[in-house]
Amino acid sequence: MKKRGVFSKLNNWIIYILLTAAVAAVVVASVILIDYLRKEEIKRIELFATAMKYLQEEGAQDPMILDLILQINESNSTIPIIITDKYKKPLGVDFQRNIPEKILNNPKKMQALVNKMANSYKPIELQMPDENNQYVYYTNSDLLNNLRYSPYILGSLILAYIFFSFWFLRTIKKTDEGYVWAGLAKETAHQIGTPLSSMIGWIEILRMENENSVGVKEIENDINRLKTISERFSKIGSVPELNDLNINETVKQNYDYLKSRISKKVIFMLILPKEQVLIPHNRILLSWVIENIVKNAVDAMKGEGRLEIELYEKNKNTVIDIKDSGSGMTRTQARNAFKAGYSTKKRGWGLGLSLAKRVVKEYHRGDIKIAVTEIGVGTTFRITMRNS
């Protein structure tokens, strides 16, 4: 069971790593593509700057050359450009490209945009014949600015989709497992019921022969116990009936039964409040939870030590603490204790605490957890339930 769990976790990690690598590859490829587009825009700006230089030089009056230069200038319909003098003062409207009207007609905003462009890219210097050099300031087009964030948005969406898919599949798997275990429990209850009915009949025959026989009484006690176990299994997967019962009695009955069956080397103690505590609960299922935890505690103590059940009220809740002086748990063991299939025993199925958690949390709307655990000192399981 443990090996299968380890391999399952390893496979999950491999899947996570591969998916993360795929997302990273998509992001990196997008970044490379956007960087390529950025460099292409820079080349277009350099070509535009060269065209502007020739346009302002004498001798650029050849109709073919002039037409080619104008075509280059007109081809830029996306990249913002501002041409300034050597004092960074923007020249006329004819020397600007793709600047919004609200900025173009506002000298302060124009100057602020020039400064912003200077921080983005180094301006291209146009060396003029009269030495009144001009400078071409530019920045990324709106399209490129928007694309700059697209790899991260795309990566986030892919990751969100992957995580949602995993969550959805895991939820379906848990639901299916729940139906399987519920069906198995009901079938087990049905199978136990058949020989149990026969045994009850044989007990009646034995009682007629010797009514006061100790053996008959003990067998009858065990048959009643089997009936209780059968009822427990039959209730799994169904909505249990919760009644306002004195939880002191429920815990006391459980304590009396378990004390007579666990090792005499275990000092078993029960601490109950003097007044009765009414809690809506199903006595059969809650007894199962307590019995499960006590048996685990006895196993952890290897049949020798101190075991204490304490019931008390706290913050309008009723708390049941089950303390043992066993071997304690590591952080990993405590974290996985309530997971289905996890067990520290060589022949354990890892279902007891998982079912206990389901009974307390789903059926009784309470909480169950490991309150305290320490290696070599012991463990305290805590069941918390709301008062009526």
SEKOLLO-806695 format. One record per residue (C-alpha): x, y, z; residue number from 1; residue in one letter. Coordinates in steps of 0.2 Angstrom, whole numbers, padded with zeros to 4 digits. Example, Ala and Ser with C-alpha at 12.3 -4.5 7.8 and 13.67 -1.06 7.14 Angstrom:
BEGIN
      u      v      w  num  residu
   0062  -0022   0039    1       a
   0068  -0005   0036    2       s
This chain:
BEGIN
      u      v      w  num  residu
   0000   0000   0000    1       m
   0014   0012   0005    2       k
   0024   0008  -0011    3       k
   0009   0011  -0022    4       r
   0006   0027  -0014    5       g
   0025   0032  -0016    6       v
   0024   0028  -0035    7       f
   0008   0037  -0037    8       s
   0015   0053  -0029    9       k
   0031   0051  -0040   10       l
   0020   0049  -0056   11       n
   0011   0065  -0050   12       n
   0027   0075  -0048   13       w
   0033   0069  -0065   14       i
   0017   0075  -0073   15       i
   0018   0092  -0064   16       y
   0036   0094  -0069   17       i
   0032   0090  -0088   18       l
   0017   0102  -0088   19       l
   0027   0116  -0080   20       t
   0040   0113  -0093   21       a
   0027   0114  -0107   22       a
   0020   0130  -0100   23       v
   0038   0137  -0098   24       a
   0042   0133  -0116   25       a
   0026   0142  -0122   26       v
   0031   0157  -0112   27       v
   0049   0157  -0118   28       v
   0044   0155  -0136   29       a
   0032   0169  -0134   30       s
   0045   0180  -0126   31       v
   0057   0176  -0140   32       i
   0044   0180  -0153   33       l
   0040   0197  -0145   34       i
   0058   0201  -0144   35       d
   0060   0197  -0163   36       y
   0045   0209  -0167   37       l
   0053   0222  -0156   38       r
   0070   0221  -0166   39       k
   0060   0222  -0182   40       e
   0052   0238  -0176   41       e
   0069   0245  -0172   42       i
   0075   0241  -0190   43       k
   0059   0250  -0197   44       r
   0063   0265  -0186   45       i
   0082   0265  -0192   46       e
   0075   0264  -0210   47       l
   0063   0278  -0207   48       f
   0077   0289  -0199   49       a
   0088   0286  -0215   50       t
   0073   0291  -0226   51       a
   0070   0307  -0216   52       m
   0089   0311  -0217   53       k
   0089   0309  -0236   54       y
   0072   0319  -0237   55       l
   0080   0334  -0229   56       q
   0096   0334  -0238   57       e
   0099   0343  -0254   58       e
   0098   0333  -0270   59       g
   0084   0322  -0264   60       a
   0073   0329  -0277   61       q
   0074   0314  -0289   62       d
   0056   0309  -0291   63       p
   0059   0290  -0290   64       m
   0070   0293  -0274   65       i
   0057   0305  -0267   66       l
   0043   0293  -0270   67       d
   0052   0279  -0262   68       l
   0056   0289  -0246   69       i
   0038   0295  -0245   70       l
   0032   0277  -0246   71       q
   0044   0272  -0232   72       i
   0038   0286  -0221   73       n
   0020   0282  -0225   74       e
   0022   0263  -0221   75       s
   0025   0267  -0203   76       n
   0007   0267  -0196   77       s
   0010   0260  -0179   78       t
   0026   0265  -0171   79       i
   0026   0282  -0162   80       p
   0040   0294  -0167   81       i
   0045   0312  -0162   82       i
   0059   0321  -0171   83       i
   0067   0335  -0161   84       t
   0081   0347  -0163   85       d
   0098   0345  -0153   86       k
   0089   0353  -0138   87       y
   0076   0340  -0137   88       k
   0063   0352  -0143   89       k
   0050   0343  -0155   90       p
   0049   0350  -0172   91       l
   0033   0353  -0182   92       g
   0018   0341  -0184   93       v
   0025   0335  -0200   94       d
   0040   0327  -0191   95       f
   0029   0317  -0179   96       q
   0021   0300  -0183   97       r
   0007   0290  -0174   98       n
   0006   0303  -0159   99       i
  -0012   0305  -0152  100       p
  -0020   0321  -0155  101       e
  -0022   0325  -0136  102       k
  -0003   0324  -0134  103       i
   0001   0332  -0151  104       l
  -0008   0348  -0147  105       n
   0000   0349  -0129  106       n
   0018   0355  -0128  107       p
   0020   0349  -0110  108       k
   0014   0332  -0114  109       k
   0024   0331  -0130  110       m
   0040   0335  -0120  111       q
   0035   0322  -0106  112       a
   0033   0309  -0120  113       l
   0050   0313  -0128  114       v
   0058   0310  -0110  115       n
   0049   0294  -0109  116       k
   0055   0288  -0126  117       m
   0072   0293  -0121  118       a
   0071   0281  -0106  119       n
   0065   0267  -0118  120       s
   0077   0268  -0132  121       y
   0092   0278  -0137  122       k
   0087   0291  -0150  123       p
   0094   0290  -0167  124       i
   0105   0305  -0172  125       e
   0102   0313  -0190  126       l
   0118   0322  -0195  127       q
   0112   0337  -0205  128       m
   0123   0347  -0217  129       p
   0121   0363  -0207  130       d
   0127   0354  -0192  131       e
   0109   0357  -0184  132       n
   0108   0339  -0180  133       n
   0091   0331  -0177  134       q
   0086   0316  -0166  135       y
   0072   0303  -0169  136       v
   0064   0297  -0153  137       y
   0053   0282  -0153  138       y
   0045   0269  -0143  139       t
   0036   0252  -0145  140       n
   0019   0252  -0154  141       s
   0003   0249  -0144  142       d
   0002   0232  -0152  143       l
   0020   0227  -0146  144       l
   0016   0234  -0128  145       n
   0000   0224  -0127  146       n
   0009   0208  -0133  147       l
   0023   0210  -0120  148       r
   0011   0204  -0106  149       y
   0003   0191  -0117  150       s
   0015   0176  -0113  151       p
   0012   0178  -0094  152       y
  -0007   0180  -0097  153       i
  -0006   0164  -0108  154       l
   0005   0155  -0096  155       g
  -0007   0159  -0081  156       s
  -0022   0154  -0091  157       l
  -0014   0137  -0096  158       i
  -0009   0134  -0078  159       l
  -0026   0138  -0071  160       a
  -0034   0126  -0084  161       y
  -0022   0113  -0079  162       i
  -0025   0115  -0060  163       f
  -0044   0116  -0063  164       f
  -0043   0100  -0073  165       s
  -0033   0091  -0060  166       f
  -0045   0097  -0046  167       w
  -0060   0091  -0057  168       f
  -0053   0074  -0060  169       l
  -0047   0072  -0042  170       r
  -0065   0077  -0036  171       t
  -0073   0064  -0048  172       i
  -0061   0051  -0042  173       k
  -0064   0054  -0024  174       k
  -0083   0054  -0027  175       t
  -0081   0037  -0036  176       d
  -0071   0030  -0022  177       e
  -0084   0036  -0010  178       g
  -0097   0026  -0019  179       y
  -0086   0011  -0020  180       v
  -0082   0010  -0002  181       w
  -0101   0014   0003  182       a
  -0106   0000  -0008  183       g
  -0093  -0012  -0001  184       l
  -0098  -0007   0017  185       a
  -0117  -0011   0013  186       k
  -0113  -0027   0005  187       e
  -0102  -0032   0020  188       t
  -0117  -0028   0032  189       a
  -0128  -0039   0021  190       h
  -0116  -0053   0021  191       q
  -0114  -0052   0040  192       i
  -0132  -0052   0043  193       g
  -0136  -0069   0035  194       t
  -0125  -0080   0047  195       p
  -0129  -0068   0061  196       l
  -0147  -0072   0060  197       s
  -0143  -0091   0061  198       s
  -0132  -0088   0076  199       m
  -0146  -0079   0086  200       i
  -0157  -0094   0083  201       g
  -0143  -0106   0089  202       w
  -0141  -0095   0105  203       i
  -0160  -0097   0109  204       e
  -0158  -0116   0108  205       i
  -0142  -0116   0119  206       l
  -0151  -0105   0132  207       r
  -0165  -0117   0133  208       m
  -0153  -0131   0138  209       e
  -0143  -0120   0151  210       n
  -0150  -0102   0153  211       e
  -0137  -0097   0165  212       n
  -0122  -0103   0156  213       s
  -0107  -0091   0156  214       v
  -0102  -0096   0138  215       g
  -0120  -0093   0131  216       v
  -0119  -0075   0139  217       k
  -0102  -0071   0131  218       e
  -0107  -0078   0114  219       i
  -0123  -0067   0116  220       e
  -0113  -0052   0119  221       n
  -0102  -0055   0104  222       d
  -0117  -0058   0093  223       i
  -0124  -0041   0099  224       n
  -0107  -0033   0095  225       r
  -0108  -0041   0077  226       l
  -0125  -0034   0076  227       k
  -0118  -0017   0080  228       t
  -0104  -0019   0068  229       i
  -0117  -0024   0054  230       s
  -0127  -0008   0058  231       e
  -0112   0003   0056  232       r
  -0107  -0004   0039  233       f
  -0125  -0002   0033  234       s
  -0126   0016   0038  235       k
  -0110   0021   0027  236       i
  -0116   0030   0012  237       g
  -0133   0034   0019  238       s
  -0139   0050   0029  239       v
  -0138   0045   0047  240       p
  -0152   0049   0059  241       e
  -0145   0061   0072  242       l
  -0153   0062   0089  243       n
  -0151   0073   0104  244       d
  -0143   0061   0115  245       l
  -0132   0062   0131  246       n
  -0115   0060   0124  247       i
  -0108   0056   0141  248       n
  -0118   0039   0140  249       e
  -0111   0036   0122  250       t
  -0093   0038   0128  251       v
  -0096   0028   0144  252       k
  -0104   0014   0135  253       q
  -0089   0013   0123  254       n
  -0077   0015   0137  255       y
  -0085   0000   0147  256       d
  -0085  -0011   0131  257       y
  -0067  -0007   0126  258       l
  -0060  -0008   0144  259       k
  -0065  -0026   0146  260       s
  -0056  -0031   0129  261       r
  -0040  -0021   0129  262       i
  -0024  -0027   0137  263       s
  -0024  -0026   0156  264       k
  -0007  -0018   0155  265       k
  -0015  -0002   0148  266       v
  -0020   0010   0162  267       i
  -0037   0015   0154  268       f
  -0045   0031   0161  269       m
  -0061   0041   0158  270       l
  -0065   0059   0163  271       i
  -0083   0065   0160  272       l
  -0092   0081   0166  273       p
  -0104   0079   0180  274       k
  -0119   0086   0170  275       e
  -0126   0078   0155  276       q
  -0121   0085   0138  277       v
  -0135   0083   0124  278       l
  -0127   0083   0107  279       i
  -0136   0078   0091  280       p
  -0126   0062   0086  281       h
  -0128   0045   0080  282       n
  -0123   0033   0094  283       r
  -0118   0019   0083  284       i
  -0107   0029   0071  285       l
  -0099   0039   0085  286       l
  -0094   0024   0095  287       s
  -0086   0017   0079  288       w
  -0075   0032   0078  289       v
  -0070   0031   0097  290       i
  -0066   0013   0095  291       e
  -0056   0015   0080  292       n
  -0045   0028   0088  293       i
  -0043   0018   0104  294       v
  -0038   0003   0095  295       k
  -0025   0013   0085  296       n
  -0019   0020   0102  297       a
  -0017   0003   0109  298       v
  -0007  -0003   0094  299       d
   0004   0012   0096  300       a
   0008   0008   0114  301       m
   0010  -0010   0109  302       k
  -0002  -0016   0122  303       g
   0006  -0007   0137  304       e
   0005   0011   0143  305       g
  -0008   0024   0148  306       r
  -0024   0029   0138  307       l
  -0036   0042   0143  308       e
  -0053   0048   0136  309       i
  -0058   0065   0142  310       e
  -0074   0074   0137  311       l
  -0077   0093   0141  312       y
  -0085   0108   0134  313       e
  -0076   0123   0126  314       k
  -0082   0138   0117  315       n
  -0100   0131   0115  316       k
  -0092   0115   0108  317       n
  -0090   0097   0115  318       t
  -0073   0090   0114  319       v
  -0067   0072   0116  320       i
  -0048   0070   0118  321       d
  -0041   0053   0117  322       i
  -0023   0053   0123  323       k
  -0011   0039   0123  324       d
   0007   0036   0129  325       s
   0012   0027   0113  326       g
   0026   0030   0100  327       s
   0019   0046   0093  328       g
   0020   0051   0075  329       m
   0032   0061   0063  330       t
   0025   0076   0054  331       r
   0023   0066   0038  332       t
   0013   0052   0048  333       q
   0002   0065   0056  334       a
  -0001   0074   0040  335       r
  -0007   0058   0031  336       n
  -0015   0049   0045  337       a
  -0033   0053   0039  338       f
  -0029   0049   0021  339       k
  -0038   0034   0013  340       a
  -0025   0020   0010  341       g
  -0012   0027   0021  342       y
  -0006   0015   0035  343       s
   0009   0013   0046  344       t
   0005  -0005   0049  345       k
   0012  -0019   0038  346       k
  -0005  -0026   0036  347       r
  -0016  -0011   0038  348       g
  -0028  -0005   0025  349       w
  -0028   0013   0030  350       g
  -0047   0015   0031  351       l
  -0051   0016   0049  352       g
  -0046   0035   0052  353       l
  -0052   0039   0035  354       s
  -0069   0033   0039  355       l
  -0068   0041   0056  356       a
  -0065   0058   0048  357       k
  -0080   0055   0036  358       r
  -0091   0051   0050  359       v
  -0086   0066   0061  360       v
  -0085   0079   0047  361       k
  -0098   0074   0034  362       e
  -0111   0066   0045  363       y
  -0110   0076   0061  364       h
  -0103   0092   0055  365       r
  -0089   0091   0067  366       g
  -0070   0091   0066  367       d
  -0057   0077   0070  368       i
  -0038   0080   0070  369       k
  -0022   0076   0079  370       i
  -0020   0089   0092  371       a
  -0003   0084   0099  372       v
   0009   0071   0094  373       t
   0027   0069   0099  374       e
   0039   0054   0095  375       i
   0041   0043   0110  376       g
   0029   0053   0121  377       v
   0012   0050   0113  378       g
  -0003   0056   0103  379       t
  -0019   0066   0107  380       t
  -0034   0064   0095  381       f
  -0047   0078   0096  382       r
  -0065   0076   0091  383       i
  -0075   0093   0091  384       t
  -0094   0093   0090  385       m
  -0106   0108   0091  386       r
  -0118   0108   0106  387       n
  -0136   0108   0102  388       s
